[in-house]
Amino acid sequence: MLKEELETTAFLARIDVKEDEKEKYLADINGMFDYIEILQEPDVTELNPTTHVTELRNVWREDIVKSCPREVIDQMLNGSPLREGTFYKIQKVIV
């Protein structure tokens, strides 16, 4: 990247780059471009796209609704300051 390109990019991005910082940023940006060129060297046309590093997969199961014993529900609700039936009752949060 040239100094003029850095100045144009900084202007378009509304970034104030001081004169003494320009050489440092140019060296950093050109180092990144050199690294990108290294990454583009290997031929990957025969490789399949990868979405994950490992072959782990999610294990899915059917949701099974099980009724909860009444005494368990009562134990859970006993710690609540307010309740309505088998539900916690809270103050209105959305106006």
C-alpha positions as CSV (number, residue, x, y, z in Angstrom):
1,M,0.0,0.0,0.0
2,L,1.3,3.4,-0.9
3,K,1.2,6.5,1.4
4,E,-1.4,8.1,-0.8
5,E,-3.7,5.0,-0.6
6,L,-3.4,5.1,3.2
7,E,-4.3,8.8,3.3
8,T,-7.3,8.2,1.0
9,T,-8.5,5.2,3.0
10,A,-8.1,7.2,6.3
11,F,-10.0,10.1,4.8
12,L,-12.9,7.9,3.6
13,A,-13.0,6.1,7.0
14,R,-13.0,9.4,8.8
15,I,-9.9,8.4,10.7
16,D,-7.4,11.1,11.7
17,V,-3.9,9.6,11.0
18,K,-1.0,11.8,12.2
19,E,2.0,12.2,9.9
20,D,4.3,10.4,12.3
21,E,2.0,7.4,12.5
22,K,1.7,6.9,8.7
23,E,5.0,5.0,8.3
24,K,4.1,2.6,11.2
25,Y,0.6,1.9,9.7
26,L,2.0,1.4,6.2
27,A,4.5,-1.2,7.6
28,D,1.7,-2.9,9.5
29,I,-0.7,-3.0,6.5
30,N,2.0,-4.1,4.1
31,G,2.9,-6.9,6.5
32,M,-0.7,-8.0,6.5
33,F,-0.8,-8.0,2.7
34,D,2.4,-10.1,2.6
35,Y,0.7,-12.6,4.9
36,I,-2.4,-12.7,2.7
37,E,-0.2,-13.5,-0.3
38,I,1.3,-16.4,1.6
39,L,-2.1,-17.7,2.5
40,Q,-3.1,-17.5,-1.2
41,E,-0.2,-19.7,-2.4
42,P,-1.5,-23.2,-1.6
43,D,-3.8,-24.8,-4.2
44,V,-7.0,-25.6,-2.4
45,T,-9.2,-26.3,-5.5
46,E,-9.5,-30.0,-4.7
47,L,-10.4,-29.5,-1.0
48,N,-13.9,-29.6,0.3
49,P,-15.2,-26.5,2.2
50,T,-14.9,-26.8,6.0
51,T,-17.4,-25.4,8.4
52,H,-15.9,-26.9,11.5
53,V,-12.5,-28.1,12.5
54,T,-13.8,-31.3,14.0
55,E,-16.4,-33.8,12.8
56,L,-18.5,-33.4,16.0
57,R,-22.2,-33.4,15.4
58,N,-25.2,-32.4,17.6
59,V,-27.2,-35.3,18.9
60,W,-30.8,-34.6,18.5
61,R,-33.6,-36.2,20.5
62,E,-37.3,-36.0,20.6
63,D,-38.8,-33.7,23.2
64,I,-40.8,-35.7,25.7
65,V,-43.2,-33.9,27.9
66,K,-43.3,-35.4,31.4
67,S,-45.6,-34.3,34.1
68,C,-44.0,-32.9,37.2
69,P,-45.2,-34.3,40.6
70,R,-47.3,-31.8,42.6
71,E,-45.0,-31.9,45.6
72,V,-42.0,-30.9,43.4
73,I,-44.0,-27.9,42.0
74,D,-45.0,-26.9,45.5
75,Q,-41.3,-27.0,46.7
76,M,-40.2,-24.8,43.8
77,L,-43.0,-22.3,44.3
78,N,-42.7,-22.1,48.1
79,G,-39.6,-19.9,47.7
80,S,-41.5,-17.4,45.6
81,P,-42.8,-14.3,47.3
82,L,-45.9,-14.3,45.0
83,R,-47.5,-17.1,43.0
84,E,-50.7,-17.6,41.0
85,G,-51.7,-21.2,40.7
86,T,-48.6,-23.1,39.6
87,F,-46.8,-20.0,38.2
88,Y,-44.5,-17.4,39.7
89,K,-46.1,-14.0,39.8
90,I,-43.9,-11.0,39.1
91,Q,-44.3,-7.3,38.8
92,K,-45.0,-6.0,35.3
93,V,-41.8,-5.2,33.5
94,I,-43.0,-3.8,30.2
95,V,-45.1,-0.7,30.2
